[in-house]
Amino acid sequence: MSEQEIKQETKIPVENKQETKMPVMGMTDHSLKSGFGGQMDAIMRALNEKYKSYFVGWGFHYEEAIQRNGYTLLPTGNDYHGADILMQHLNVFKPEVLIVQSDTRMVEYLPNLIKQSPHKPIWIYYPVIDGHVWQPDGKKWKWPGNWCQVMKQADVIVAYSDFGKEILLANGFEKVERIYHSIDTTLFKPYSKEDKEAIKTSLGVSGKFVIGGVFKNMIRKNPEKYLQAFCKFREGKENKVVLVLMTKPVPSGAGEFNLVQMAADYGLVIGKDLFFIQGGFVTALMPQVYNTFDVFWALGGMEGFNVPLIEAMACGIPVVALDATTHREILGGTGILTLPPVYSKSKGCTMTYGSYNGVEGIVCDPYDVARRTQTLYTDRLLGMNISYKEIERAITTFDYSVIKQQWVDLVDKYVITESDVPDEWKELYGSVK
């Protein structure tokens, strides 16, 4: 969300004494263009139908709260992750529930802050679980112990996926809920053949077989494997296929790749073989990006969920995905899985690499990606069958209309509202409240 867009939002009073809904609060990144921000926006919109929703938005530093999509967006202070202002928000707005979506490293301060706060909400934690800690026996269930200590102080844990839920249960969490991320499948949908070709023409790739990827340029996304796999796939069809990546192609910080230099070293010509689409698109335009693709690659080796994957599925783009973390579960039998390289045949262990705090990522085999993509290039009927199955799964499993009720039901389990109280208790309930 641009500064100009934020300034155009309607400012609201801090208090509304006529409001009778019970308050709930969410906290994560404020941007609607980030995975965290987009999903918390959906959660707050869902809960606002029954509760009064507040959203503490990291990176939103304006002095006044604003109204956005029906809920109240609250500013953060000098600490990016809200450590210096969250207690104030808790004690002013007094939410019954605090829903936090984050990497655990971002909120290690939270357990002590809640303990010290005069107002103590029910803490529902929606954490990232995107891999595992290495184990000598080749098992893949361990999560960093220091993060587990923080997470276990939450009142309720909600995993993004069954993959995450199983890891948490294996690490001693007694009860874990599971709610998937959501998308709007009335927005993310397949275009007609004519409309797709018009988009390709506007990008200068008319008549080409387009492979696409949407990811952040960082190590855990395996960005270099997109270029390597494409180099193998294009052999013998150099003028018939192109790769379109929506990512930042050059590094601006640690852990990012110079994909422009890599492309040159691999013999790929930008503007001919390879196209980069810079970020910053409004969500409404993203379906046009996906509908440019004939195949979508999801090659990340550490994904807590992977929202672009379900966006591509909803648009009916046949997917080739690395069989790592959540991808198999999200595809649910649709799409094509590519296997990672094996480093120990005796134990069946796959190749991994170390990441932040000891969490391992899965290495992608670019040769296998190229081979499996070739099947979609030569068998267009296979691609059509995959497309139909992906669209059906996206609509029935990941659409906002399905997921929003799961969040309402979850909060209802842990919050007592006035309507839940017997008539003879309501006067007492009101005086206590």
N, C-alpha and C positions, 0 to 999 in steps of 0.2 A: 504494500500500500504506500503510495507516494505521499510526501509531505503535503502536496497540494490537495490530494484526495482526503487526507485526514482533516485538513483545515476546513474542508467543505462539509464535514460531518456536523450534525447538529449537536451543540453542546447542551448538557443537561445539568440540573441541580445535583449536588452531592446527595441530598436527602429528598425523599418524596414521602411525606407523611400519610398520603392516601394509599400507598402501596400495602396490600394485604398478603401478597404471596410470600412464602417462606424463602429466605435468601440462600443461594448456593454460589460458590465461587470456583472459577477455574484459573489455572496459571500455567503459562508457557510462552513461547515466542508470539509476538503480536501479529506478525506478517501473515496475510492470507495466502501468500505465495510460498510459504514454507510448509513442510509436512506437519510440523508441530502446530503452527498457527491455523492452518486449514482444518485440521481435525478438531482442535479445541473450539474453533468457530462453530463447527457442526454440532459438537456436544452442547455448547451453550445455547444454540438456537433450539435444539431439541428440548432441553430442560426448561427454557424460558416459557414454554407453553404452559407449564404447571408451576414453576418456581420463578423467583426473581433472580436472574443470572447476572453475575459480575465476572469479568475477565481481566485478570492482572496480566497485562501484556508486556513481556520483556522487549526492550527496545523502543517502547512507546513512552517518550519523555515529556509529553505536553503537560502543562500545569493543571488542566481541567479534564475531568472525565468526559467522555463523549458517548453518544448512543450509536451503536453499530449492529445492524441485523437483529434489532429487538432487545439486545442485552447491553449492559454498560461496560465499556472498555475503560479500565483504570490504568493510570500511568505508573511507571516504576521510577525509582530514585536513581542514585548514582551507581549502585551495584546493578550490573546488567541482569542478574538472575533474581532480583527482588529482595535480597537479604536485608536491606536497610529500610524497606517500606512495607513489607508484607504484614508485620505485626500491627502497624497502624491501620491497614486495610481490614484486617481481621476484627479489630476492636471497634472500628467505625461502622462497618457493614454487617458484622456478626453473622457470617454464613453458617448454616448448619453443616454444610459439607464443603470441603476444599478438595478439588480434583486437580492433580498436578501431573502434567505430561512432560517427561524430560529424560535425558541421560542422568543416571544417579549422581555422577560427579558434579552436576550443576546444582544439586539441592542437598548436599551433605549437611548444610546448616539447618535444614528444615525441622528435624526431630527436636532439637534443643529450642528452636524458636517457638514451636507449638507448645512445648512444655512450659515455657516462660510466659506465654501470652495469657492475659486474663480471660480472653475468649478462646476456647479450644474446640474447633470444629472436628467433625469426623474427617480424617485424612484418607482420601481415596487416591492411591498412587497408580499411575498408568505409565510404567517405565519401559525403556528400550531394552530388549533382550535380543541381541543380534549376533550371538556366537556362543563360544564356550571357552573355558580355560583348558589348556593342554593337559592331558593325562597320559602317563606312561603306558597304560593298558589300551589306549586308543579309544576309550569311551568319550562321549561328547555330552556330558551333563553338568559339569561343574561351572559355577558362576563365581566371580571374584568375591572373596569373603568380606572384604571391607564394604563393598556395596551391599551385600546381603544384610550386614548389620544395620545399615541405614534403612533399607527397605522393610525389614521386619518390624520396624517401629510404626509403620503405617497401619491404619485400622483395616483397610481393605486394599488388596492388590488386584489390579485388572491387567491381564496380559493382552497384547495385540493379537496373539495367535496361539494355537495349540502348541506350536514349537516352544514359544516362550513359557507357556503355562507348564509344560512338562519339565522344563529346566528348573523353574521355580519350585515345583513340588519336589523334585529330586534334591533340592538344596535346603529342605526343611521347612518350607512354607506350608502351613497346614491347609490353607484354603486359598485358591486363586480363581477369580472369575476370568472369563475370556470374552472380549468384545472386539470384533474386527474394526479396522478403519472403514470409512465409507466414502462414496462418491455419488454425484448426481448423474444417474444414467439417462436423464432427459437431456442433459448437456453433452455428456460423453457418449456418443453413439456413432454408428457407421454412416458414412456419406455415400451417396450414389456414385457409380462409376464415373459419371460425367463430372460431378463436383470434385472427385478426387483428382481427375486428370487436369481440371482447371487449376487446382492448387499446385500440382506438379509443374504445370506450365509457368505459373507465376514465379516458381523457385528456380526455373531453368533446368528441370530434370524430367521434362516430358518424355514419355516412352521408356524411361529407365525403371529398372527393378530397384526399389529403394529399401535399404535396411536402416532402421532408426534406433536411437537410444536416447533416453532422457535420464540424466543423472548429474550429481554434483561431482566436480573434478576433485577426487580425494582417493587415498589409497584403498580404502575398504570397498570402493566401487569397481576396482579392477579396470580403470579407464584405458590403460595401454592395451588390454586384451581385445577391446573393440577394434582397434587399428590392426592388431596382429591377425585376428580372425578374419577381418575383411581382406587383408592382403592374400590370404590363402583362398578365400571364397571367390575372389574376382579373377583368379587365374583362368585364362582361356575365354573370359568374357569382359575384358577390360573396359570396353566402351558401352557395356549394356547394364552395368550395375553401379550404384553409388551408395555411399554411407553418409547419413545425415545425423549429426549428434547435437542435441540440445544441452550444451554444457559450456562452461568457461574454458577456452582452449589453452590459456596460458596461466601460469601460477601467480597468485597474489599473496600467498602465505605458505606456511609449512605444510607438507603432505600433499601438495598438488603437483600435477604433471605438466610439462611443456608439450602439449599434444601437437602443436604446430611444428616444433623441431622434430618430434618423433615421426610425424607424417612425412616430412622431407627425407629423413633417414630411411624410412621404409619405402620410398619411391612413390608416395601418394601425392597427387597434385590437388591442393585446395582450390575449390571452384570447378573442378572437373571430376575427381574421384571422391572427394570428401568435402562436405559442407558443414559449417558450424552455425548453429542458431544460438544467439546469445540469450540469456535469461531475461526476465523482466516482463514476459508476456502476461497479460491479464488472463485469469482463468477461463474466461469466455472464449478466448482464442486458442486455447490449448487443443481442443478437438481437431482443429485444422492441422496442427502439427502432427498429431497421431495419424490422421487420415491421409497424410502424405506417404506414410510407410506401407510397404508390402509385407515386411516382417519386422517385428520388434524384438530387440535383444535386451535381456535383463541378465547381466553378467556379474553383478555385484556379489562379493563373497561374504559380506556381513550386512544383512538386511534385517532390521527389526520387523519390517512389514513389506515395504516397497509400494507406495501409492501409484507411481507411474505405471506399474505393472497392471493394476486393476483398471486404470484409465485406458490403457491400450486394449485390454480385454473387452471393455465396454464398447470400444470403437470397432471391435471385430478384427483387430490386427493379429494375425497368427504370431504366436510368441515362441521364441527359443530362449530358454532360461537356464542358468546354471543351477544344478541341483545342490543348493546350499540353503541353510536356515529355513526360511519361510516359503521359498518359491514352489516347492512341490505341493505344499498345503494350499497355497493361494490358487494355483492352477487347477487343483482338484480333478486331475485326469484330463484336462484340456491342455493344449499347447504341446511343446516338445521340450523335454529336459535333456540338458547336456551334462555329462558326467565330468567331475573333476579328476585330475590325474591321481593315481594311486602311488603312494610311496612305500607301503608295506603290504605286500600281497598276503603275507601270513596272517596279519591282523585285519586286513581290509581297510586300513586307514587311508584317508585321503590327504593330499598335500595341503598344508595350511601355512599361514604366516602370522607372526605375532603383531598385535595391535595394542591399543591403549589399555593399560592396566591388566595386561596379560590375556585379553580376549583374542582368540584366534579367528582369522578369516580364512575362507576357502579359496584356493587358487583355481583359476579358470584355465581349461585346456582349449586354446584357440583353434587347434586342429580339429577337435571334435565339434566345436561350434560351427566351423566352416562346413564340415561334412554333413551335419544335421540340417543346416540351412539349405544346402544343395538339394535336399529332398523336397523342400518347399518350392524351390526354384523350378524344379523339373515336374513336380506334381501339383498343379494349381488346384485340382479337386481336393486334395488333402488339405490345402490351406483353407478352402471354403468350408470344409467340414469342421476344422478347428475353429474357424471364425464363429460359426453358429453356436458351438458349444461354449465358447468363451463369453459371448454376449449373454446367453442364458444364465451362466453362472454369475456374471457380474450383476445382472438385474436381480436375481433371486437371493444372492448372498451378500453383496456389498453395497447395494443401493441405500441411500440415506433413509428412505422410508422404512427400511427393514431395521437398520442399526439404531435409529433415533429412539425407538421404543425400548430397545434393550438398555439404553442409558437411563431412561425414565424409570423403568422397572428396577434397575439396580439402585438408584438413589431412593426410590420408594421403600426398598427393603431396610434402609438404614436411617430413615427420617420419619419421625412421627408428626403428622400434620394434624391440624385441628379437626379435620373431617374424620380422622381415624379414632378420635376420642369419643366415648359414650356421652350422650347429652348431659347426664347428671354430673359429669366431670368437667364440662367445658368451662364453667365459671372458674373452677380451681386452676385448670390448665391455663386459662387466660391470665390469671394473676401471677402464676409462676413464670410464664413466658415473658 
